[in-house]
């Protein structure tokens, strides 16, 4: 019996040896007629391993010279064991692999969706081959694994795995799919069309699952094959750098199907690091890009946290080198994904991902110095804005509820929004002046969502204790309101004038065609601009209203209060003054213009600050726009239109009485006669109270004037040299002279009044 077993084993070894020889040189032995010779003889049974790979209604192929599906696995194992030494297996099974992966079914125009699912046979045969580790390792040694000289566009056809990996469903690459599955869609029911989509998605998911199994087997075959797989992915990434561009010629890069399938495989490989507790995140090498040569980063922009780190927010001022050296697209890809997902699939965050999204956004908005690119920072702000858009039954979107409950949000949302509101003023881009308004509109919308939460208002008051930062924030808010209101109300007046002109049909028809066309074009342009400015202006005024209701001290700073009072008075004059009728336009809702709401918000700011003596003095000192008659008219309009209650109007009138008293006192004090020029501020032409000298231009002006200037511009206004408030030089002797002058003039005036 033992002797028989030995003979059978030797016979088997002899058969396997000859099988290997025949696969290389099929002509060395007589063969049956019309028989597939060499590699095709093994490819045929490999293709039959998938039950779904044979055409419909065809029966199984049986032949005494063909391996049965149950025999293939053992045959491959025996073949590999016999020819593995000295890599002899490369010449024997290499042509089989090449023939299998260049099968005609991979190149049909209907791809995955054809009636002949021959590609499934390729999958089944390849899975059988890579199940033997030595064969899997052999595959990655073949020259065609990473073909030399292949371009981004040719790689997917020239590389060994390319034809299989490029299978997909995109119409540009597989035009027959749309004809097969979506002919005359307008005549089909929605359910029928959805069924087609579901079928195709299932087919694609099946392919991608099989591709991952194959690549996973290749990775696990040996250290050398693992490196070869990584080099394969790296080559694809390097070749397709252009795909990161906004407008790329599809003929110069790999197809969408190829890239999508490889992305799916890579995401599956990343799954062990993506568990809900991030238990394996410490295994990710932060210095990978520093020491790995797989990905070339010579031309890539560099960036410049874990959930635990996101809770010592803001992050440390010193950015770790491991983070600074990472390519920018590491963060950009994440931001782009979130930006896409919160708009198109917000419901996908219902099971998981909300907390990660929140921490990611707050981390980088609170610690913006970790990213250089201003557009990338702004896009993170956009993600936050989009994540509170309602969908389905979620009125506050993906993050609305979390912003009002999560401890990190309750502590850091206010500082994050304020910090970015300030930073977006200077982006370094040519379009920064207009970009900032959209970013701040988004911030205003987020604040509106969370404002009723007392914890957030407490956080705001805490942030206001950082006086310098908060005053800069307030100053920018006033600048925005000043510009946006001036633009929107000014353009409303122009729209009114053109509409009045067009309503006079007789005079309008007498104008030339060219004149009418120009005026109509101007009107359309004004309507577009006015709509945008009105929306941005309204949101900023709302922000000013809620902030002045919560914290008042920062608005009373000397460099702020006068400008705030002047801006409010001016806009009140435009809305209620003699020319207010010029703001009447047709279809104001189309222009996002609501003068009643705007008047109510501006009056509310006056009411919020009416108990502040410095604000009373600032309004009284506004000689440009303030009059008692203006406030009386505004109060009358607000009461008649139901904008304010009688109680609120009484408070406003009491405020005006105090302003009139302060105005009388100021006029009496300012009647000083002729004032020496050296006592006057060169910009404001008012008597200086705290004169200081600017170090480079040697100009002397009032401290409050230069502080107000530096809030918006960090340069000396006279020679544009860099300047900080700490660098100004107090002029104590001049201040004493001014104080003496004022004292003497007041005493003289008092004596005259007494006489």
C-alpha distance (Angstrom), angle and dihedral (degrees) to the residues before:
residue distance angle dihedral
X1 . . .
X2 3.78 . .
X3 3.80 89.2 .
X4 3.83 90.7 53.1
X5 3.81 91.6 50.9
X6 3.80 91.0 51.6
X7 3.79 91.2 49.8
X8 3.81 91.4 48.6
X9 3.81 91.1 49.2
X10 3.79 92.3 49.4
X11 3.79 90.1 46.2
X12 3.78 90.2 51.6
X13 3.80 91.4 49.5
X14 3.79 89.8 49.6
X15 3.83 91.5 50.6
X16 3.80 91.2 48.6
X17 3.81 90.7 49.4
X18 3.78 92.0 50.8
X19 3.79 90.7 44.7
X20 3.79 88.8 57.2
X21 3.79 91.3 49.0
X22 3.81 92.3 48.4
X23 3.82 91.0 50.8
X24 3.82 87.2 56.9
X25 3.83 100.2 35.6
X26 3.85 110.1 17.4
X27 3.82 92.9 169.9
X28 3.81 93.2 64.5
X29 3.85 89.9 85.2
X30 3.79 132.0 39.4
X31 3.80 110.7 -94.7
X32 3.83 132.7 -160.2
X33 3.80 114.0 -98.0
X34 3.84 119.1 -92.2
X35 3.78 88.9 13.1
X36 3.84 121.9 145.5
X37 3.80 105.2 -113.6
X38 3.76 131.3 -151.3
X39 3.83 119.7 -14.4
X40 3.86 95.1 0.6
X41 3.80 87.6 61.2
X42 3.83 89.4 64.5
X43 3.81 95.8 34.6
X44 3.81 91.0 61.9
X45 3.84 96.5 61.9
X46 3.80 90.1 40.0
X47 3.80 89.8 57.8
X48 3.80 90.2 50.6
X49 3.80 93.4 60.9
X50 3.81 91.4 88.1
X51 3.80 111.7 71.7
X52 3.81 89.0 -155.2
X53 3.79 95.2 53.8
X54 3.81 98.9 77.6
X55 3.82 121.3 85.8
X56 3.78 118.2 -96.3
X57 3.84 116.0 -81.1
X58 3.82 93.0 10.3
X59 3.76 117.0 129.2
X60 3.81 128.8 -137.0
X61 3.78 116.2 -75.9
X62 3.78 112.4 -122.7
X63 3.79 125.0 -174.1
X64 3.77 132.1 156.1
X65 3.81 88.8 -128.5
X66 3.82 95.9 49.4
X67 3.79 124.0 86.5
X68 3.79 116.1 -116.8
X69 3.81 118.0 -126.6
X70 3.80 89.7 -110.1
X71 3.81 91.3 55.7
X72 3.80 99.7 49.2
X73 3.80 99.3 78.7
X74 3.80 94.0 53.4
X75 3.80 91.9 42.4
X76 3.82 91.7 54.1
X77 3.78 91.4 47.0
X78 3.81 92.4 50.6
X79 3.80 92.1 45.1
X80 3.80 91.9 50.9
X81 3.80 93.4 47.5
X82 3.80 91.4 50.5
X83 3.82 97.9 47.4
X84 3.80 102.9 28.1
X85 3.83 95.8 97.1
X86 3.82 112.8 92.6
X87 3.82 89.4 5.8
X88 3.82 92.4 -82.6
X89 3.79 87.1 148.5
X90 3.81 90.1 72.3
X91 3.79 93.2 71.1
X92 3.82 93.5 41.6
X93 3.82 103.5 45.9
X94 3.80 99.0 19.3
X95 3.84 92.6 82.9
X96 3.81 89.3 46.4
X97 3.80 91.5 55.6
X98 3.81 91.9 45.6
X99 3.78 92.0 49.4
X100 3.78 92.7 47.3
X101 3.83 93.4 49.6
X102 3.79 92.9 47.7
X103 3.81 93.5 51.4
X104 3.79 113.8 146.1
X105 3.81 92.8 -118.9
X106 3.80 89.5 71.3
X107 3.81 92.6 61.8
X108 3.81 103.7 47.7
X109 3.80 115.9 119.4
X110 3.80 92.8 -122.3
X111 3.82 91.6 56.2
X112 3.78 112.3 175.4
X113 3.78 94.9 4.1
X114 3.80 101.0 57.2
X115 3.79 124.0 119.7
X116 3.80 88.9 -121.5
X117 3.81 102.8 65.9
X118 3.79 92.8 -168.3
X119 3.80 90.1 144.1
X120 3.81 87.6 70.7
X121 3.81 88.0 60.4
X122 3.81 89.2 53.8
X123 3.81 88.8 51.4
X124 3.80 92.2 49.0
X125 3.81 93.5 47.8
X126 3.79 92.9 46.9
X127 3.79 92.4 48.6
X128 3.81 88.4 53.9
X129 3.79 91.6 50.5
X130 3.83 96.5 48.2
X131 3.81 91.4 46.8
X132 3.83 84.8 78.6
X133 3.81 106.0 70.9
X134 3.78 96.6 -148.5
X135 3.82 90.9 52.3
X136 3.81 90.6 47.4
X137 3.81 89.9 51.8
X138 3.81 89.7 47.7
X139 3.82 91.8 55.3
X140 3.81 92.1 59.9
X141 3.83 90.5 51.3
X142 3.80 94.6 59.6
X143 3.81 116.5 108.9
X144 3.79 90.8 -124.0
X145 3.81 92.0 58.5
X146 3.82 88.4 86.7
X147 3.82 106.3 5.6
X148 3.76 115.8 -147.8
X149 3.79 115.7 -119.7
X150 3.81 96.1 16.5
X151 3.80 114.4 144.1
X152 3.79 128.7 -144.1
X153 3.79 90.0 -94.9
X154 3.84 97.1 44.2
X155 3.79 100.6 38.1
X156 3.80 95.4 86.4
X157 3.79 91.7 57.2
X158 3.80 98.4 36.3
X159 3.80 98.9 46.2
X160 3.78 121.1 82.3
X161 3.82 97.1 -116.9
X162 3.81 94.8 31.9
X163 3.84 100.4 92.7
X164 3.80 90.7 51.8
X165 3.80 94.7 42.8
X166 3.81 93.4 49.3
X167 3.80 94.4 61.1
X168 3.77 109.6 117.2
X169 3.78 150.0 126.6
X170 3.80 105.7 -100.7
X171 3.79 112.1 126.6
X172 3.79 95.6 -136.3
X173 3.81 92.0 61.6
X174 3.81 99.0 29.0
X175 3.81 106.6 33.3
X176 3.82 94.8 167.2
X177 3.82 91.2 67.6
X178 3.80 94.4 69.8
X179 3.79 90.5 48.9
X180 3.80 92.6 48.8
X181 3.80 99.8 43.5
X182 3.80 107.5 23.3
X183 3.80 108.5 37.3
X184 3.81 112.5 147.1
X185 3.82 94.0 -5.5
X186 3.80 91.4 176.3
X187 3.81 88.9 67.2
X188 3.79 94.6 51.0
X189 3.77 129.1 82.8
X190 3.78 121.0 -108.7
X191 3.80 89.8 -114.5
X192 3.80 91.0 54.1
X193 3.81 92.4 51.1
X194 3.82 91.5 46.1
X195 3.79 88.6 51.6
X196 3.81 89.8 56.4
X197 3.77 90.2 50.1
X198 3.80 91.4 49.3
X199 3.80 91.8 50.0
X200 3.78 93.0 51.3
X201 3.80 92.9 45.3
X202 3.80 90.0 51.7
X203 3.80 91.6 50.0
X204 3.80 92.4 49.1
X205 3.80 91.4 47.3
X206 3.81 89.6 51.8
X207 3.82 91.1 52.3
X208 3.79 93.2 47.6
X209 3.79 91.9 48.3
X210 3.81 90.4 52.8
X211 3.80 92.2 46.5
X212 3.78 90.1 54.5
X213 3.82 91.5 50.7
X214 3.81 90.3 51.5
X215 3.81 95.2 47.8
X216 3.80 90.2 43.5
X217 3.81 90.0 54.9
X218 3.80 90.1 48.7
X219 3.80 91.7 50.7
X220 3.79 92.3 50.5
X221 3.80 96.1 45.6
X222 3.82 96.9 84.3
X223 3.81 141.2 -33.5
X224 3.81 89.2 -99.0
X225 3.80 93.8 52.4
X226 3.81 90.3 46.5
X227 3.79 89.9 56.1
X228 3.80 90.5 45.8
X229 3.82 91.2 55.0
X230 3.80 91.0 49.5
X231 3.80 89.6 49.4
X232 3.81 88.7 51.1
X233 3.79 92.5 55.4
X234 3.81 91.0 42.8
X235 3.82 92.1 52.6
X236 3.81 90.9 51.3
X237 3.80 91.1 50.5
X238 3.81 93.8 47.1
X239 3.79 92.8 48.2
X240 3.81 92.9 49.8
X241 3.78 101.1 49.0
X242 3.81 88.8 122.6
X243 3.79 90.7 66.5
X244 3.79 87.2 77.5
X245 3.80 89.5 67.6
X246 3.79 122.2 100.4
X247 3.81 95.2 -126.6
X248 3.78 111.3 28.8
X249 3.79 126.6 168.0
X250 3.83 103.9 -119.3
X251 3.79 90.7 -147.5
X252 3.82 90.9 65.1
X253 3.81 97.6 55.0
X254 3.78 139.9 45.6
X255 3.79 118.8 -74.5
X256 3.78 122.8 -91.9
X257 3.80 90.7 -117.4
X258 3.81 92.8 55.4
X259 3.81 93.8 47.4
X260 3.80 93.9 43.9
X261 3.81 92.6 53.0
X262 3.79 93.8 48.1
X263 3.80 89.9 47.1
X264 3.79 89.0 53.5
X265 3.82 90.3 51.8
X266 3.81 92.2 49.0
X267 3.80 92.0 49.0
X268 3.81 89.5 53.0
X269 3.79 89.3 52.1
X270 3.81 88.6 52.3
X271 3.82 94.2 52.9
X272 3.84 95.0 94.7
X273 3.82 88.1 61.8
X274 3.80 93.9 46.5
X275 3.78 102.8 65.9
X276 3.78 114.7 137.0
X277 3.83 93.6 -104.0
X278 3.83 95.5 44.8
X279 3.79 87.2 -130.8
X280 3.82 93.8 161.3
X281 3.79 99.7 39.8
X282 3.80 90.5 108.0
X283 3.81 88.3 68.1
X284 3.80 90.9 68.1
X285 3.80 109.3 99.7
X286 3.84 108.3 -131.8
X287 3.81 89.7 -164.4
X288 3.81 94.1 54.2
X289 3.78 94.2 112.8
X290 3.79 91.0 47.0
X291 3.81 96.5 59.2
X292 3.81 104.5 21.0
X293 3.80 119.3 90.2
X294 3.80 95.9 -168.3
X295 3.80 94.4 94.4
X296 3.80 116.0 45.6
X297 3.81 110.9 -141.0
X298 3.79 101.9 173.1
X299 3.81 93.6 116.6
X300 3.80 97.6 32.5
X301 3.81 123.7 109.3
X302 3.82 112.8 -122.4
X303 3.80 123.7 -133.1
X304 3.89 92.8 -116.6
X305 14.64 66.6 -142.3
X306 3.05 169.5 72.5
X307 3.82 122.1 -173.9
X308 3.81 89.7 -102.8
X309 3.81 90.6 56.1
X310 3.78 91.2 45.6
X311 3.87 89.8 61.5
X312 4.93 89.2 58.5
X313 3.96 77.7 58.3
X314 2.94 125.6 -167.8
X315 3.80 92.7 56.0
X316 3.83 119.2 -124.0
X317 3.79 116.1 -71.5
X318 3.80 90.2 -123.9
X319 3.80 107.0 76.3
X320 3.83 110.9 -144.1
X321 3.78 113.7 -110.8
X322 3.81 90.2 -128.4
X323 3.80 88.7 62.0
X324 3.79 97.9 38.8
X325 3.79 92.8 56.8
X326 3.79 95.9 51.7
X327 3.81 115.2 109.1
X328 3.78 112.8 -101.3
X329 3.79 93.2 -121.0
X330 3.82 89.8 70.6
X331 3.81 88.3 73.7
X332 3.79 96.1 27.0
X333 3.81 92.8 59.2
X334 3.81 90.7 52.3
X335 3.81 91.8 48.3
X336 3.81 91.8 48.1
X337 3.80 90.6 50.3
X338 3.81 93.1 50.4
X339 3.81 90.8 44.1
X340 3.81 89.9 54.2
X341 3.80 97.4 40.1
X342 3.82 98.7 50.2
X343 3.81 89.2 53.8
X344 3.80 102.4 40.9
X345 3.82 105.6 25.2
X346 3.81 109.8 20.2
X347 3.80 90.8 148.5
X348 3.82 89.6 66.1
X349 3.81 88.3 72.9
X350 3.80 92.5 61.5
X351 3.81 93.8 88.2
X352 3.80 100.7 36.9
X353 3.77 142.7 -19.1
X354 3.81 102.6 60.3
X355 3.80 95.1 105.6
X356 3.80 92.5 45.7
X357 3.81 90.2 50.7
X358 3.81 91.9 49.3
X359 3.81 94.4 48.4
X360 3.78 92.8 45.9
X361 3.80 93.5 52.1
X362 3.81 95.7 44.0
X363 3.79 93.1 45.3
X364 3.78 94.5 57.9
X365 3.82 97.1 36.0
X366 3.80 90.1 52.0
X367 3.82 93.8 42.8
X368 3.80 102.5 33.8
X369 3.82 93.2 158.2
X370 3.81 87.5 78.2
X371 3.83 88.6 74.5
X372 3.81 126.6 50.5
X373 3.79 100.8 -169.0
X374 3.85 109.0 91.2
X375 3.80 92.5 -161.2
X376 3.79 91.2 54.7
X377 3.81 90.6 50.9
X378 3.79 90.3 49.8
X379 3.79 91.0 50.1
X380 3.80 89.8 55.5
X381 3.80 87.4 54.5
X382 3.81 87.9 49.8
X383 3.82 89.8 53.6
X384 3.80 90.2 55.6
X385 3.81 90.3 48.7
X386 3.82 93.2 48.7
X387 3.80 92.1 46.2
X388 3.83 91.7 67.4
X389 3.81 95.3 53.3
X390 3.77 110.1 116.2
X391 3.80 122.0 -113.5
X392 3.79 131.2 175.5
X393 3.78 107.2 -28.7
X394 3.80 93.3 -21.5
X395 3.79 100.9 99.6
X396 3.80 92.8 -179.2
X397 3.78 98.0 43.2
X398 3.80 127.9 -131.8
X399 3.82 98.6 -33.1
X400 3.81 105.7 20.3
X401 3.80 96.2 101.5
X402 3.81 93.2 38.5
X403 3.81 91.7 54.0
X404 3.80 88.1 60.8
X405 3.80 97.6 44.3
X406 3.81 113.5 27.4
X407 3.84 111.8 97.2
X408 3.81 93.6 -135.2
X409 3.80 91.4 52.1
X410 3.81 92.8 46.6
X411 3.79 90.2 53.0
X412 3.79 103.5 36.4
X413 3.82 110.2 24.0
X414 3.81 95.0 85.7
X415 3.83 94.9 46.9
X416 3.82 90.2 45.3
X417 3.80 94.1 52.3
X418 3.80 93.3 44.5
X419 3.80 92.2 47.5
X420 3.78 93.1 52.0
X421 3.82 92.5 42.5
X422 3.80 87.1 61.0
X423 3.80 97.7 40.0
X424 3.80 96.0 50.5
X425 3.82 88.9 66.1
X426 3.82 89.6 80.4
X427 3.82 115.1 33.9
X428 3.79 98.4 151.1
X429 3.81 90.8 -123.8
X430 3.79 123.7 121.8
X431 3.81 88.5 -122.5
X432 3.81 95.7 50.1
X433 3.82 94.5 114.7
X434 3.81 92.5 62.4
X435 3.82 97.6 31.0
X436 3.79 91.7 62.0
X437 3.80 93.4 61.3
X438 3.80 94.0 57.7
X439 3.79 91.5 46.8
X440 3.80 91.7 49.8
X441 3.80 91.9 46.2
X442 3.81 87.6 58.3
X443 3.80 90.7 49.0
X444 3.80 91.1 50.2
X445 3.81 90.3 51.8
X446 3.81 92.3 51.8
X447 3.80 91.2 48.4
X448 3.79 90.0 51.3
X449 3.81 89.9 55.3
X450 3.83 94.7 52.8
X451 3.80 101.4 31.6
X452 3.80 96.2 100.8
X453 3.81 89.6 60.8
X454 3.81 107.3 98.5
X455 3.83 91.5 -154.9
X456 3.79 90.6 61.9
X457 3.80 91.2 48.4
X458 3.80 89.2 51.4
X459 3.81 88.8 51.3
X460 3.81 88.5 52.1
X461 3.80 91.3 53.7
X462 3.78 89.8 49.7
X463 3.78 90.0 50.9
X464 3.82 89.9 49.8
X465 3.80 88.6 64.1
X466 3.79 86.6 72.8
X467 3.79 87.7 78.8
X468 3.80 100.5 -176.4
X469 3.80 93.8 50.1
X470 3.78 95.1 43.1
X471 3.80 93.4 47.2
X472 3.80 89.1 52.9
X473 3.80 88.4 51.2
X474 3.81 91.7 49.7
X475 3.79 91.7 46.9
X476 3.80 92.1 53.7
X477 3.79 90.4 47.9
X478 3.82 90.3 53.7
X479 3.81 90.8 46.8
X480 3.79 89.9 52.9
X481 3.79 94.2 48.1
X482 3.81 90.7 47.6
X483 3.79 94.0 51.8
X484 3.80 99.0 37.9
X485 3.79 95.2 45.8
X486 3.79 92.0 46.4
X487 3.80 91.6 50.4
X488 3.80 97.5 42.8
X489 3.82 96.6 44.3
X490 3.80 91.5 42.3
X491 3.79 91.7 52.5
X492 3.80 91.7 45.8
X493 3.81 87.7 57.6
X494 3.82 90.5 50.7
X495 3.81 90.7 48.7
X496 3.81 89.2 50.4
X497 3.80 91.4 52.4
X498 3.82 93.8 50.4
X499 3.81 92.3 46.0
X500 3.82 90.9 50.7
X501 3.79 89.4 49.3
X502 3.82 91.8 50.7
X503 3.83 92.3 47.5
X504 3.81 90.2 63.5
X505 3.79 92.5 79.4
X506 3.80 97.0 -177.8
X507 3.80 94.4 53.0
X508 3.82 92.1 38.6
X509 3.82 93.5 53.6
X510 3.78 90.8 51.3
X511 3.81 90.8 61.9
X512 3.83 120.0 93.3
X513 3.79 120.3 -97.1
X514 3.78 90.6 -114.7
X515 3.81 91.8 53.8
X516 3.82 92.6 48.5
X517 3.80 92.1 47.7
X518 3.80 91.5 49.9
X519 3.81 92.4 49.4
X520 3.81 92.1 47.1
X521 3.81 90.4 49.1
X522 3.80 89.9 49.2
X523 3.81 89.6 49.8
X524 3.82 92.8 52.8
X525 3.79 91.1 47.9
X526 3.81 91.9 48.6
X527 3.81 91.0 49.1
X528 3.81 91.7 52.9
X529 3.78 93.4 48.4
X530 3.80 95.7 40.7
X531 3.80 91.7 52.6
X532 3.80 91.9 54.7
X533 3.78 94.7 43.8
X534 3.81 92.4 46.3
X535 3.81 91.5 52.7
X536 3.80 93.6 47.6
X537 3.80 92.6 42.6
X538 3.80 92.9 50.7
X539 3.81 93.0 50.8
X540 3.83 92.0 48.5
X541 3.82 93.4 48.4
X542 3.81 88.6 50.0
X543 3.79 88.2 52.5
X544 3.79 90.7 51.2
X545 3.80 90.2 48.8
X546 3.80 96.2 53.3
X547 3.80 94.4 41.8
X548 3.81 94.5 51.3
X549 3.79 88.6 50.2
X550 3.80 91.6 55.6
X551 3.82 105.9 36.8
X552 3.80 126.0 15.8
X553 3.81 108.8 170.4
X554 3.83 97.5 79.7
X555 3.81 90.0 53.1
X556 3.81 89.6 55.9
X557 3.81 95.8 59.3
X558 3.86 111.8 124.3
X559 3.81 92.1 -117.6
X560 3.82 91.3 52.0
X561 3.78 113.2 32.4
X562 3.83 99.6 66.2
X563 3.81 93.0 48.5
X564 3.80 91.4 46.2
X565 3.81 92.5 51.4
X566 3.81 92.6 46.5
X567 3.81 92.4 49.5
X568 3.81 93.3 49.2
X569 3.81 93.0 46.1
X570 3.80 91.8 49.6
X571 3.81 94.4 50.9
X572 3.78 91.3 45.3
X573 3.80 88.1 53.8
X574 3.82 91.4 51.1
X575 3.82 92.0 49.4
X576 3.83 97.8 42.1
X577 3.79 106.5 15.6
X578 3.82 129.6 101.5
X579 3.81 93.4 -75.1
X580 3.81 97.4 47.6
X581 3.82 90.0 110.9
X582 3.82 87.2 68.6
X583 3.81 88.0 71.7
X584 3.81 93.9 64.6
X585 3.81 107.1 112.5
X586 3.78 134.8 168.6
X587 3.81 115.5 -99.7
X588 3.83 95.9 3.3
X589 3.82 89.5 179.8
X590 3.82 88.9 64.7
X591 3.79 87.8 56.8
X592 3.83 91.5 47.1
X593 3.82 86.6 -119.7
X594 3.80 118.1 146.7
X595 3.82 109.0 167.7
X596 3.82 93.4 179.4
X597 3.80 91.9 56.3
X598 3.80 91.2 44.0
X599 3.80 92.9 50.9
X600 3.80 90.4 47.6
X601 3.81 92.4 52.7
X602 3.82 94.2 47.5
X603 3.80 91.9 48.4
X604 3.80 88.8 48.7
X605 3.82 90.3 57.3
X606 3.83 88.1 54.0
X607 3.81 89.4 49.4
X608 3.82 92.4 47.2
X609 3.81 91.8 54.6
X610 3.81 98.7 33.2
X611 3.82 92.3 104.6
X612 3.82 92.7 57.1
X613 3.82 113.4 97.9
X614 3.81 92.7 -157.3
X615 3.78 89.8 55.8
X616 3.80 90.9 49.7
X617 3.81 89.1 52.5
X618 3.84 91.7 47.0
X619 3.82 93.5 52.1
X620 3.80 90.1 46.3
X621 3.81 89.9 51.8
X622 3.81 94.0 53.7
X623 3.76 102.4 104.0
X624 3.79 94.0 172.3
X625 3.80 106.3 64.0
X626 3.82 111.3 0.0
X627 3.81 120.3 103.9
X628 3.78 130.5 150.6
X629 3.80 89.0 -128.5
X630 3.82 90.4 58.3
X631 3.80 92.2 55.5
X632 3.81 91.9 44.6
X633 3.81 89.8 53.6
X634 3.82 92.2 46.0
X635 3.82 90.8 50.0
X636 3.81 91.0 49.7
X637 3.83 92.6 50.2
X638 3.82 92.8 45.7
X639 3.81 92.0 51.1
X640 3.81 96.2 44.4
X641 3.83 93.4 46.8
X642 3.79 94.0 45.9
X643 3.79 91.9 -116.3
X644 3.83 93.5 128.6
X645 3.80 134.3 19.2
X646 3.79 124.5 -116.4
X647 3.81 89.6 -107.2
X648 3.82 91.0 55.5
X649 3.80 91.5 46.6
X650 3.83 89.5 52.2
X651 3.81 89.5 54.5
X652 3.80 90.4 48.8
X653 3.83 92.0 50.5
X654 3.79 91.5 49.2
X655 3.81 87.8 51.7
X656 3.82 90.5 52.9
X657 3.81 90.7 51.4
X658 3.82 89.5 55.9
X659 3.82 91.0 46.1
X660 3.81 90.8 52.9
X661 3.82 90.4 50.9
X662 3.81 90.8 49.2
X663 3.80 90.7 46.4
X664 3.79 91.1 54.6
X665 3.79 91.2 50.1
X666 3.82 92.2 47.7
X667 3.79 92.1 50.2
X668 3.79 90.1 50.7
X669 3.80 92.1 49.3
X670 3.79 93.7 44.8
X671 3.81 92.7 54.4
X672 3.78 89.4 95.3
X673 3.76 99.2 133.6
X674 3.78 119.2 -131.7
X675 3.84 114.4 -1.7
X676 3.84 121.7 -155.1
X677 3.82 112.0 -107.2
X678 3.81 92.3 -125.3
X679 3.83 89.0 62.8
X680 3.82 93.0 56.0
X681 3.80 126.3 89.8
X682 3.86 106.0 -115.8
X683 3.81 92.7 -139.6
X684 3.82 103.8 37.2
X685 3.85 98.7 26.8
X686 3.78 90.9 -138.6
X687 3.81 127.6 125.4
X688 3.80 108.3 -84.9
X689 3.80 117.0 -120.0
X690 3.83 98.3 -174.8
X691 3.84 110.0 18.3
X692 3.81 118.4 -161.3
X693 3.81 133.8 177.1
X694 3.80 122.8 -127.0
X695 3.83 107.2 -129.5
X696 3.81 100.3 -134.8
X697 3.82 105.6 32.5
X698 3.84 91.8 33.6
X699 3.81 88.7 -139.3
X700 3.79 118.3 152.1
X701 3.81 119.7 -141.9
X702 3.80 139.8 142.9
X703 3.81 118.1 -67.9
X704 3.83 92.7 -128.9
X705 3.82 90.2 53.8
X706 3.81 95.2 53.7
X707 3.81 91.8 41.6
X708 3.79 89.8 54.7
X709 3.80 90.4 48.2
X710 3.81 93.7 49.0
X711 3.78 91.5 54.2
X712 3.81 88.2 72.4
X713 3.79 103.2 21.7
X714 3.82 127.9 32.6
X715 3.83 93.6 -156.4
X716 3.81 135.1 93.4
X717 3.85 102.7 -99.7
X718 3.81 91.3 -141.0
X719 3.82 102.0 51.0
X720 3.86 104.6 5.5
X721 3.80 93.4 -120.3
X722 3.84 115.9 150.5
X723 3.80 111.3 -89.9
X724 3.81 140.9 178.0
X725 3.79 127.2 -169.3
X726 3.80 89.9 -115.9
X727 3.82 89.8 64.0
X728 3.81 97.4 59.1
X729 3.82 115.6 107.6
X730 3.84 117.6 -131.2
X731 3.81 114.0 -128.1
X732 3.78 99.5 -147.0
X733 3.80 96.2 167.2
X734 3.81 92.5 51.6
X735 3.82 90.3 46.3
X736 3.81 89.5 54.4
X737 3.81 90.5 50.4
X738 3.83 91.2 50.7
X739 3.80 92.2 47.2
X740 3.81 90.3 50.3
X741 3.81 91.3 48.2
X742 3.80 92.4 50.5
X743 3.78 92.2 46.1
X744 3.79 93.0 50.7
X745 3.81 93.3 46.8
X746 3.82 92.3 49.4
X747 3.80 92.2 48.1
X748 3.80 90.0 49.0
X749 3.81 91.5 49.5
X750 3.82 91.6 48.0
X751 3.79 89.7 51.6
X752 3.80 91.0 50.5
X753 3.81 90.8 48.5
X754 3.81 90.0 50.1
X755 3.82 92.4 49.4
